[in-house]
Amino acid sequence: MAGRDLTLGDGYYDLSVDVGIVSSGSLWSNTDVAYDVALGGIPFIYAINDARPYLRQTAPFRKDQFDNSAEPGEQSLAGWWVRSQSSFHSGTGINFYDPLTNDENGHYRFADSKGVNVWDKGKVTLLNSCTLGHITTGALRSNKRSNQSSRSIQWDGSPGVLVHDEFDVDKISYTGVETHFINYNAGVDSAVFAICDDGTTAYWLTNNVSSGKLEMLKKSLMLDYTTAGTSMLTSPGIVITNAVMEYVKERIVACINNEIYELSTASTGLGTPVYTHPTSTHIYSSIAASGSAIYVAGFNGIQSSIQKFTLASNGAMPVLSAAVVAVEMPIGEIIHKISYYLGYMIIGTNKGVRIADVSDQDGSIKYGPLTVETTQPCYDFTFSNRFVWCATGVDGEPGIIRIDLGNELETLRFAYANDVYFPGITGRQTTSCAFLDSTDELAFTTSAITAGTRVTNKAKTSGIVTLTTLTAHGLVVGDGVWIEGVTAVSGSVFNSTTTTFAVASVPTTTTFTYALAGADVASTAVTATTAKANLPGGIYIESSTELMSTGYLTTGKIRYSTLEPKNFKRLLARGNFDNGTLTLETVDKDGTIYDHITYEAGVTAVEVGTLQPETPQEYVSYRFAFTRNSTDATKGPIFEGWQAKSTIATPRQRVVQFPVFCFDVETDRYNVQVGYEGRADARLRALEAVEENGDVVVWQDLTTGESRQCVIEQVTYSRMTPPDKRFDGQGGVIEIRIRTV
């Protein structure tokens, strides 16, 4: 056969077309010659026979794994991709529950919970329920501070809490009985700005009604509101606008306006301040003490800090001309509460809660990142064992969260989870918390909401009170209402243990009506400056025996550390479900919840098929919904762990192996001849060049019309004699193995 110019070709044999000198993503389209297959734009004719079959099989999609852990684990199981969890004591806060989180920081954490106790290793149970004991009427102050505070106390052998709520201070026993301790009247008396106690006596700061100036009083915790407080001292030169006080290191430290004082429990005069802040608008918010120092926290605008007082050799707080600043917070983060416990400083801010190390030598403070970010400021703490309870609210409802100081997940970040809460109330901020003295029951408060509604008159007939307001009030039927400054109505009910006001008819823009038991009261005019409508908050008491009616726990997102889609098909939970129910649910990426099965008495906790969501998912979460016993409110389900199984849903790859002819001259199935001398070698080298760079190429089966992207895994060339007269010149057969992608 005559030689050809391999560079230029000619009209019948154009190398750039016939050999495929094109990009790897090019497609081949038959024209004169009916080629059978093309790879990267290079066409061939099949050389299939019994000795050289066309092979097609599923590519391996699961690799073997070696389990080198101390104990047999999920990677030891064949067939399924498995994830499981047998304890939840490292708290909430993870997003993805991946195999790489199989340590204390991740393997025992979850995404979210509400109404359940996760702190016992190896089990989850319902938390105790709460009851609304009494209303609170103090809204948040204009300086952003709370009007409520709670203190664990004991009187006459009765454990309880001392709850301060703006004008009033009450003792709440562990049984929920309220004893009025201080009853000041809004619109008549000054508020209680701050209160503390030394275990037997309470001390508080107010403005004297007669003089309008500072007054400090005290009274035994054994007494009630019928005994007036004993005036300790007055200071005619000071009018309190803000105050905070604590009994620490056997003394009272009081921050009044922008000045700090040190007082004994027998002081008769205010004395000289130990420090005066240079900014008159500085707001002091909290006081605490460690082994070596006393700390005061405060803020001015958007700047907040903690000041430190190291005691002098005689045990007194030194008089300072310049503050020793122990902590400066990031701009915009405001400190509302500091407490010292187990060697840590707990810092509550408008952003959440931080934990700080405190030096035993000089009292210096090193704080960590936010352990938990909250939607409302953290106003208060209480402590027991290794735990800190924080007044932050739970998902917008009255409640508290719990931090485990015994489980440090990373430097100065600790395990936490939602704790007890009261469902169905929104819009109020949780402002204080305390234990009922020696009991394990918690009490917490919420602030009232000032509706901004001024009241002009009232009239009560047939048990109904109608109030005319100056502005729209935004109240709805069922809202609780407390009318500040209307003594004849609100004063008689505010101190009741059984009655609160409730909006009884749909409010208009000028009036609303609420039901109130009792004798009729004649119409009374009140001034707009003294009377306004508020939505009360509450004092909530944890039950010692009764459980929450429901609760849930949601796992982190399960994705196996890969973005590939999976078929989540099996789910199993373990525990004791004889005293309540546990519903197993899947949550998809859009937040849609699918119920699968409910375990209860008489229903075996079997592995269940999770048929929904029906389509493969990159990840899912599992949600476990708890319901307490329907007849015994003290009993509920015990959840001990879960296990899920899935399979990879990535489209399966195919391995295809086929032989093709590669001769100088070839004839297609329609006897159309193509070729020239040297063509076989050029085509082989072009194919090897595509294979060599590992690029993804297009494979076309021109006999079936199938076209897919692939990589070339192997090219095997066998040089041989042309099989018949249809093929001529140099060449042979190429065995090609590809893997689709």
GIQUIPE-V181520 format. One record per residue. PSI is psi as a letter, one per 20 degrees, with the letter a starting at -180 (999 if undefined). OMEGA is omega in radians with two decimals (none if undefined). D_FIRST is the distance of its C-alpha to the first C-alpha in Angstrom with 1 decimal. Layout:
PSI & OMEGA & D_FIRST
PSI & OMEGA & D_FIRST
This chain:
p & -3.12 & 0.0
q & 3.12 & 3.8
q & -3.12 & 6.4
q & 3.02 & 9.1
o & -3.04 & 12.9
i & -3.12 & 14.1
g & -3.05 & 17.6
h & -3.06 & 17.7
a & 3.02 & 14.9
a & -3.06 & 15.2
h & -3.09 & 17.2
h & -3.10 & 15.0
n & 3.12 & 13.7
o & -3.05 & 16.8
h & -3.08 & 16.9
h & 3.12 & 20.8
g & -3.03 & 20.9
g & -3.11 & 18.1
h & 3.10 & 18.7
l & 3.08 & 22.4
m & -3.09 & 23.6
r & -3.14 & 27.1
r & -3.05 & 30.4
h & 3.14 & 31.2
j & -3.08 & 33.5
q & 3.06 & 31.0
q & 3.09 & 30.5
p & 3.07 & 27.4
p & -3.14 & 27.7
q & 3.04 & 25.2
e & -3.13 & 24.2
h & -3.04 & 21.4
p & -3.13 & 20.2
m & 3.05 & 22.9
q & -3.09 & 22.5
h & -3.03 & 25.3
q & 3.08 & 26.4
q & -3.13 & 26.3
o & -3.09 & 27.7
k & 3.14 & 28.8
j & 3.12 & 26.7
o & -3.05 & 23.4
q & 3.10 & 22.4
r & 3.01 & 21.2
p & -3.13 & 21.2
q & 3.04 & 23.9
l & -3.03 & 23.3
p & 2.94 & 26.9
a & -3.08 & 28.2
h & 3.14 & 31.4
h & -3.13 & 30.3
m & -3.06 & 29.0
r & 2.97 & 31.6
p & -3.09 & 32.1
q & -3.14 & 35.3
p & -3.11 & 37.8
r & 3.09 & 41.2
p & 3.10 & 44.0
q & 3.06 & 43.7
p & -3.11 & 46.8
i & 3.12 & 49.2
p & -3.12 & 52.2
q & 3.04 & 52.4
q & -3.14 & 54.8
q & 3.11 & 57.9
p & -3.11 & 60.1
o & 3.13 & 63.9
k & 3.12 & 65.7
r & -3.10 & 68.8
h & 3.14 & 72.2
q & 3.09 & 72.6
p & -3.08 & 70.2
a & -3.06 & 68.9
h & -3.13 & 66.8
i & 3.10 & 63.5
i & -3.03 & 64.4
q & -3.09 & 64.0
q & 3.01 & 60.8
g & -3.09 & 59.4
q & 2.82 & 61.4
p & -2.97 & 61.7
p & 2.96 & 65.4
q & 3.13 & 68.0
r & 3.13 & 71.7
p & -3.05 & 74.9
j & 3.05 & 78.2
q & -3.02 & 80.4
k & -2.96 & 80.9
i & 3.06 & 83.4
j & 2.91 & 81.4
a & -3.05 & 82.0
r & 2.97 & 80.1
i & 3.11 & 77.8
q & 3.09 & 74.2
g & 3.14 & 71.4
p & 3.10 & 68.7
n & -3.05 & 69.4
r & 3.10 & 66.3
h & -3.13 & 65.8
i & 3.11 & 66.1
j & -3.10 & 69.7
l & 3.00 & 70.7
a & -3.10 & 73.6
h & -3.12 & 77.2
h & -3.04 & 76.2
h & -2.99 & 73.9
h & -3.13 & 74.1
k & 3.10 & 77.6
r & -3.12 & 77.4
r & -3.03 & 76.7
g & -3.00 & 76.3
q & 3.04 & 79.6
r & 3.08 & 82.8
p & 3.08 & 86.0
j & -3.11 & 89.1
q & 3.11 & 88.0
o & -3.07 & 89.0
j & -2.88 & 86.0
i & 3.02 & 87.9
o & -3.09 & 88.6
p & 3.04 & 85.6
j & 3.09 & 83.9
q & 3.07 & 85.5
p & -3.14 & 85.9
r & 3.08 & 89.1
q & 3.02 & 90.7
r & 3.05 & 92.9
q & 3.11 & 96.5
r & 3.11 & 97.4
q & 3.05 & 99.6
q & 3.07 & 102.5
o & -3.09 & 103.8
g & -3.04 & 107.2
r & 3.12 & 108.5
q & 2.94 & 107.3
q & -3.03 & 106.8
i & -3.13 & 107.6
o & 3.04 & 106.4
r & 3.06 & 103.3
q & -3.13 & 101.2
r & 3.12 & 103.1
h & 3.11 & 102.3
j & 3.06 & 101.4
i & -3.13 & 98.6
q & 3.12 & 100.7
q & 3.04 & 101.6
i & -3.13 & 105.1
q & 2.96 & 104.8
q & -3.13 & 105.1
q & -3.13 & 105.7
p & 3.05 & 107.4
p & -3.13 & 107.9
r & 3.01 & 111.7
p & 3.10 & 114.4
p & 3.10 & 117.9
k & -3.14 & 120.7
j & -3.09 & 118.3
o & 3.10 & 115.9
q & 3.11 & 112.3
b & 3.12 & 110.5
q & 3.02 & 109.2
o & -3.05 & 110.9
p & 3.08 & 109.0
p & -3.14 & 109.6
n & 3.09 & 108.8
e & -3.10 & 109.9
i & -2.99 & 113.6
q & 3.04 & 114.0
p & -3.09 & 113.7
q & 2.99 & 113.8
p & -3.14 & 113.8
o & -3.13 & 111.5
r & -3.14 & 112.3
i & 3.08 & 109.7
i & 3.13 & 111.0
j & 3.14 & 110.2
p & -3.10 & 113.9
p & 3.01 & 114.4
p & -3.10 & 117.4
p & -3.08 & 117.9
g & 3.04 & 118.3
p & 3.10 & 118.4
n & 3.00 & 118.9
q & -3.07 & 118.6
p & 3.07 & 118.4
p & -3.12 & 115.8
i & 3.13 & 117.6
g & -3.10 & 120.7
r & 2.99 & 119.7
q & 3.12 & 117.2
r & 2.92 & 114.1
o & -3.06 & 113.6
h & -3.13 & 111.2
q & 3.13 & 110.6
q & 3.03 & 112.0
r & 3.08 & 111.7
q & 3.11 & 113.8
j & -3.13 & 114.8
h & 3.12 & 114.9
h & -3.05 & 118.5
p & 3.06 & 118.9
q & 3.12 & 116.9
p & -3.14 & 116.9
r & -3.12 & 115.8
p & 3.08 & 115.7
r & 2.99 & 116.7
p & 3.13 & 118.6
p & -3.05 & 122.3
h & -3.08 & 123.2
g & -3.06 & 126.4
h & -3.08 & 125.1
j & -3.10 & 121.5
r & -3.09 & 120.8
p & 3.00 & 119.1
p & 3.06 & 120.7
p & -3.10 & 119.8
r & 3.08 & 121.2
q & 3.13 & 121.1
q & 3.10 & 122.0
q & 3.09 & 121.9
i & 3.12 & 119.0
i & -3.01 & 121.7
r & 3.08 & 123.1
a & -3.00 & 122.0
i & -3.12 & 122.2
i & 3.05 & 126.0
p & -3.12 & 126.6
q & 3.07 & 125.8
q & 3.10 & 123.9
p & 3.13 & 125.9
p & 3.10 & 125.3
g & -3.07 & 124.4
q & 2.99 & 124.0
q & 3.11 & 123.5
n & -3.05 & 122.2
i & -3.10 & 123.5
i & -3.04 & 121.2
p & 2.96 & 118.0
p & -3.08 & 116.6
p & 2.95 & 113.7
h & 3.08 & 110.5
q & 3.11 & 108.2
q & 2.99 & 109.1
q & -3.12 & 107.6
q & 3.10 & 109.6
q & 3.00 & 109.1
o & -3.10 & 111.4
q & 3.08 & 109.5
l & 3.05 & 110.9
k & 3.08 & 114.4
r & 3.04 & 114.6
p & 3.01 & 113.7
p & -3.09 & 111.1
p & 3.02 & 111.3
o & -3.07 & 109.0
o & -3.01 & 111.0
d & -3.13 & 109.3
k & -3.11 & 107.8
q & -3.12 & 110.2
p & -3.10 & 110.1
q & 3.03 & 113.4
p & -3.04 & 114.4
q & 2.96 & 117.3
r & 3.13 & 119.2
i & 3.12 & 120.2
j & -3.10 & 123.8
q & 3.07 & 123.0
i & 3.10 & 125.5
q & -3.08 & 123.8
h & 3.12 & 120.2
a & -3.11 & 120.6
p & 3.10 & 118.2
q & 3.07 & 114.5
i & 3.08 & 112.4
p & 3.04 & 109.7
p & 3.13 & 109.4
p & -3.09 & 105.9
i & 3.12 & 105.7
o & -3.06 & 104.2
h & -3.12 & 106.8
j & -3.12 & 104.2
p & -3.11 & 102.7
o & 3.02 & 102.6
p & -3.00 & 103.2
h & -3.06 & 101.7
q & -3.14 & 102.0
q & 3.08 & 103.7
r & 3.13 & 102.8
q & 3.00 & 103.7
a & -3.13 & 102.0
h & -3.02 & 103.6
j & -3.06 & 104.0
r & 3.00 & 104.0
p & -3.05 & 104.8
q & 3.00 & 102.1
p & -3.13 & 102.4
q & 3.11 & 99.5
a & -3.11 & 99.5
q & 3.06 & 97.6
o & -3.03 & 98.1
c & -3.11 & 95.9
j & 3.11 & 92.3
p & -3.07 & 93.1
q & -3.09 & 94.3
r & 3.01 & 95.4
p & 3.11 & 97.4
q & -3.05 & 100.3
p & 3.03 & 101.6
o & 3.05 & 105.2
p & -3.02 & 105.7
q & 3.07 & 109.3
r & -3.10 & 111.8
h & 3.10 & 113.6
j & 3.10 & 116.5
i & -3.11 & 114.1
q & 3.01 & 114.4
p & -3.12 & 111.7
q & 3.02 & 111.9
p & -3.02 & 112.6
p & 3.02 & 109.5
h & 3.09 & 109.1
p & -3.08 & 105.3
q & 2.97 & 103.3
o & -3.08 & 101.1
o & -3.13 & 97.9
h & -3.09 & 96.1
p & 2.92 & 93.3
p & -3.09 & 91.8
q & 3.02 & 89.7
q & 3.14 & 86.6
p & 3.14 & 87.7
i & 3.11 & 88.2
o & -2.99 & 88.9
p & 3.13 & 92.6
p & 3.06 & 94.5
h & -3.07 & 96.8
p & 2.97 & 97.7
q & 3.08 & 97.6
q & -3.14 & 98.7
p & -3.10 & 98.7
p & 3.08 & 97.9
k & 3.10 & 96.7
j & -3.13 & 96.0
q & 2.92 & 93.9
p & 3.12 & 94.7
p & -3.02 & 93.6
o & 3.08 & 92.9
p & -3.07 & 92.9
r & 3.06 & 91.5
i & 3.11 & 90.4
h & -3.08 & 86.8
c & -3.05 & 87.5
p & 3.02 & 88.6
q & 3.06 & 88.0
p & -3.10 & 89.1
q & 2.96 & 90.3
p & 3.12 & 91.2
p & -3.13 & 94.8
p & 3.08 & 95.8
h & -3.05 & 98.9
g & -3.04 & 100.0
j & 3.10 & 100.1
j & 3.12 & 99.1
q & -3.01 & 95.9
p & 3.04 & 93.4
o & -3.07 & 89.6
q & -3.12 & 88.2
a & 3.10 & 84.8
r & 3.09 & 82.5
o & 3.04 & 83.5
h & 3.09 & 83.7
p & 3.02 & 83.8
p & -3.05 & 83.4
q & -3.13 & 85.9
i & 3.04 & 86.3
r & 3.09 & 90.0
q & 3.02 & 91.8
o & -3.02 & 93.0
i & -3.01 & 96.8
r & 3.09 & 98.1
q & 2.87 & 97.5
r & -2.91 & 99.2
q & 2.98 & 98.6
p & -3.14 & 98.9
c & -3.13 & 97.4
j & -2.99 & 94.0
q & 2.99 & 93.4
p & 3.01 & 93.9
p & -2.99 & 94.5
p & 3.13 & 93.7
n & -3.06 & 95.1
i & -2.97 & 91.9
r & 3.12 & 91.8
o & 3.09 & 89.2
l & 3.09 & 86.6
i & 3.13 & 89.1
r & 3.14 & 92.0
p & -3.13 & 95.0
a & -3.07 & 94.0
q & 3.03 & 93.1
r & -3.14 & 90.2
p & 3.09 & 90.4
p & 3.14 & 88.9
o & 3.13 & 88.7
i & 3.09 & 89.7
j & -3.10 & 88.9
n & 3.14 & 85.2
o & -3.06 & 83.6
h & 3.01 & 80.0
r & -2.99 & 79.3
o & 3.09 & 81.6
k & 2.94 & 84.6
p & -2.95 & 82.8
r & 3.11 & 84.2
q & 3.11 & 83.6
r & 3.07 & 85.1
q & 3.03 & 85.4
q & -3.14 & 87.4
b & -3.01 & 90.8
q & 3.13 & 93.8
r & 3.10 & 93.9
o & -3.04 & 95.8
q & 2.95 & 93.6
i & 3.12 & 94.1
p & 3.11 & 95.5
r & 3.07 & 93.4
i & 3.12 & 94.1
q & 3.08 & 96.4
p & 3.09 & 95.6
p & -2.89 & 96.5
i & 3.12 & 98.9
r & 3.10 & 100.5
q & 3.11 & 100.5
q & 3.02 & 102.7
q & 3.06 & 103.6
m & -3.11 & 106.8
d & -2.98 & 108.3
i & -3.13 & 107.9
r & 3.07 & 106.0
j & -3.10 & 102.3
q & -3.13 & 102.4
q & 2.94 & 101.2
q & 3.07 & 102.7
q & -3.05 & 100.8
r & 2.96 & 101.6
q & 3.12 & 100.0
q & 2.98 & 101.2
r & 3.09 & 102.6
p & 3.06 & 101.1
o & -3.09 & 103.2
i & -3.14 & 102.5
j & -3.07 & 104.1
o & 3.10 & 106.4
p & -3.07 & 109.9
p & -3.13 & 112.6
h & 3.09 & 115.6
r & 3.14 & 117.7
q & 3.02 & 117.9
p & -3.10 & 119.9
o & 3.07 & 120.0
q & 3.08 & 121.3
k & 3.06 & 120.8
j & -3.13 & 118.5
p & 3.08 & 116.1
p & 3.08 & 115.7
p & -3.14 & 114.3
p & 3.07 & 113.3
p & -3.05 & 112.6
r & -3.12 & 110.1
h & -3.09 & 109.4
r & 3.05 & 105.7
q & -2.99 & 103.0
i & 3.08 & 102.7
k & 3.14 & 99.5
q & 3.09 & 101.2
r & 3.13 & 100.2
p & 3.14 & 102.1
i & 3.09 & 102.4
p & 2.97 & 102.2
q & -3.10 & 104.9
p & 2.99 & 107.2
p & -3.07 & 109.6
o & -3.13 & 111.8
p & 3.07 & 112.6
j & 3.08 & 116.2
n & -2.98 & 117.5
g & -3.06 & 119.8
h & 3.11 & 121.6
g & -3.00 & 118.3
h & -3.08 & 115.9
h & -3.09 & 118.4
i & -3.07 & 119.8
h & -3.06 & 116.4
h & -3.11 & 114.5
j & 3.14 & 116.4
q & 3.10 & 116.1
i & -3.03 & 114.1
h & -2.97 & 113.4
p & 2.94 & 113.0
r & -3.13 & 110.5
q & 3.07 & 110.0
p & 3.10 & 107.3
p & -3.01 & 106.3
h & 3.12 & 107.5
r & -3.07 & 106.4
p & -3.11 & 103.6
q & 2.98 & 104.4
a & -3.14 & 104.7
i & -3.09 & 104.3
h & -3.09 & 108.0
q & 2.90 & 109.3
q & -3.05 & 108.4
p & 3.07 & 110.4
q & -3.11 & 110.5
q & 3.14 & 112.5
p & 3.13 & 115.2
q & 3.07 & 117.8
r & -3.10 & 121.4
q & 3.11 & 124.4
q & 3.10 & 124.0
p & -3.11 & 124.0
q & 3.11 & 125.5
p & -3.08 & 123.3
p & 3.09 & 123.0
p & 3.07 & 121.7
q & -3.10 & 119.6
q & -3.13 & 118.2
h & -3.12 & 114.5
i & -3.10 & 114.6
i & -3.05 & 115.7
p & 3.05 & 114.0
q & -3.09 & 110.3
p & 3.09 & 108.1
q & 2.97 & 105.9
o & -3.01 & 103.5
q & 2.94 & 104.7
b & -3.08 & 102.6
r & 2.98 & 103.6
p & -3.04 & 104.5
p & -3.07 & 102.3
p & 3.10 & 103.4
p & 3.08 & 101.1
q & 3.10 & 102.3
i & -3.04 & 103.1
h & -3.01 & 101.8
p & -3.12 & 100.1
q & 2.95 & 96.3
q & -3.12 & 94.2
h & 3.14 & 93.4
r & 3.06 & 89.6
r & 3.10 & 87.1
r & 3.01 & 83.4
p & 3.13 & 80.9
p & -3.14 & 77.3
r & 2.94 & 74.7
r & -3.14 & 72.1
p & -3.11 & 68.8
o & 3.13 & 66.6
i & 3.08 & 63.0
k & 3.11 & 62.0
k & 3.07 & 61.0
q & 3.13 & 57.9
i & 3.13 & 57.2
q & 3.12 & 55.1
q & 3.14 & 56.8
q & 3.00 & 58.7
o & 3.13 & 60.3
o & -2.88 & 64.0
i & -3.07 & 65.2
q & 3.14 & 68.2
p & -3.12 & 71.5
p & 3.01 & 74.5
q & 3.11 & 77.8
q & 3.10 & 80.5
a & 3.11 & 84.2
o & -3.04 & 87.5
k & 3.13 & 87.7
i & -3.06 & 91.0
l & -3.11 & 92.9
a & -3.09 & 90.8
q & 3.02 & 87.2
p & 3.13 & 83.8
p & -3.13 & 81.1
p & -3.06 & 77.5
q & 3.02 & 75.5
p & 3.08 & 72.0
p & -3.12 & 71.7
a & -3.03 & 68.3
h & 3.13 & 67.0
i & -3.13 & 68.9
j & 3.10 & 72.2
p & -3.09 & 72.3
p & 3.12 & 74.3
p & 3.07 & 73.6
q & -3.13 & 76.2
g & -3.10 & 75.1
q & 3.05 & 78.2
o & 3.05 & 81.8
p & 3.09 & 83.3
r & 3.13 & 87.0
p & -3.14 & 89.6
i & 3.10 & 88.4
o & -3.13 & 84.8
p & 3.14 & 82.7
n & -3.08 & 80.6
q & 3.00 & 77.3
p & -3.04 & 73.8
q & 3.03 & 72.9
p & 3.12 & 69.6
n & -3.03 & 69.1
i & 3.10 & 67.5
q & -0.04 & 67.9
q & -3.02 & 66.3
h & -3.07 & 63.7
q & 3.08 & 60.7
q & -3.09 & 59.2
q & 3.00 & 61.1
h & 3.10 & 60.3
q & 2.95 & 63.9
r & 2.93 & 67.2
r & 3.04 & 70.8
p & -3.11 & 73.3
p & -3.12 & 76.8
o & -3.04 & 79.7
p & -3.08 & 82.7
q & 2.99 & 86.1
p & -3.09 & 89.2
r & 3.13 & 92.5
p & -3.05 & 94.6
i & -3.11 & 95.9
h & -3.13 & 99.4
o & -3.04 & 99.9
i & 3.12 & 98.9
i & -3.08 & 99.2
q & 3.12 & 96.2
r & -3.13 & 92.5
q & 3.05 & 89.1
o & -3.09 & 87.8
p & -3.04 & 84.1
i & 3.12 & 82.5
r & -3.11 & 78.8
r & 3.04 & 75.6
p & 3.14 & 72.1
q & 3.13 & 69.1
q & 3.11 & 65.7
r & 3.05 & 62.5
q & 3.11 & 58.8
p & -3.11 & 55.9
j & 3.09 & 54.8
p & 3.10 & 51.6
p & -3.07 & 48.8
p & 3.06 & 47.0
q & 3.12 & 43.6
q & 2.97 & 40.8
p & -3.11 & 38.4
p & 3.11 & 35.2
p & -3.09 & 32.5
q & 3.08 & 29.3
q & 3.07 & 25.8
q & 3.06 & 22.6
q & 3.06 & 18.9
m & 3.12 & 16.7
r & 3.11 & 13.1
g & -3.13 & 9.9
p & -3.13 & 9.8
q & 3.12 & 13.3
p & -3.12 & 15.6
a & -3.06 & 19.2
i & 3.09 & 22.3
j & 3.11 & 22.2
k & 3.02 & 18.8
p & -3.06 & 17.4
q & 3.12 & 13.7
q & 3.06 & 12.8
r & 3.13 & 10.3
r & -3.11 & 7.6
p & 3.13 & 6.7
i & -3.11 & 10.4
h & -3.09 & 12.1
g & -3.11 & 13.8
h & -3.13 & 15.5
g & -3.13 & 16.6
h & 3.12 & 18.2
g & -3.12 & 19.9
h & 3.10 & 21.4
g & 3.11 & 22.6
g & 3.14 & 24.3
h & 3.11 & 25.9
h & 3.08 & 27.2
g & 3.14 & 28.9
h & -2.97 & 30.4
h & -3.09 & 31.5
i & 3.04 & 34.0
j & -3.08 & 35.6
q & 3.01 & 35.6
p & -3.11 & 36.4
r & 3.11 & 33.4
p & 3.06 & 33.2
p & -3.14 & 31.9
p & 2.96 & 31.1
o & -3.02 & 30.9
i & 3.11 & 29.4
h & -3.12 & 30.3
i & -3.09 & 34.0
i & 3.14 & 34.5
p & 3.12 & 35.9
p & -3.13 & 35.5
q & 3.02 & 37.2
q & -3.08 & 37.2
r & 2.93 & 36.4
q & 3.13 & 35.7
o & -3.13 & 32.9
h & -3.10 & 34.6
p & 3.02 & 31.8
p & 3.13 & 28.0
o & -3.09 & 26.8
p & 3.08 & 23.2
o & 3.12 & 22.3
p & -3.06 & 19.0
r & 3.10 & 18.2
q & 3.09 & 16.1
p & -3.02 & 14.7
h & 3.13 & 17.8
a & -3.04 & 16.6
i & 3.12 & 14.0
i & -3.12 & 14.4
q & -3.02 & 12.6
q & 3.06 & 9.3
a & -3.13 & 8.1
q & 3.06 & 11.0
a & -3.11 & 14.2
b & -3.11 & 17.5
p & 3.08 & 20.7
p & 3.00 & 23.0
p & -3.10 & 26.7
p & 3.03 & 28.4
p & -3.13 & 32.3
q & 3.04 & 34.0
p & 3.11 & 37.7
q & -3.14 & 39.0
999 & none & 41.5
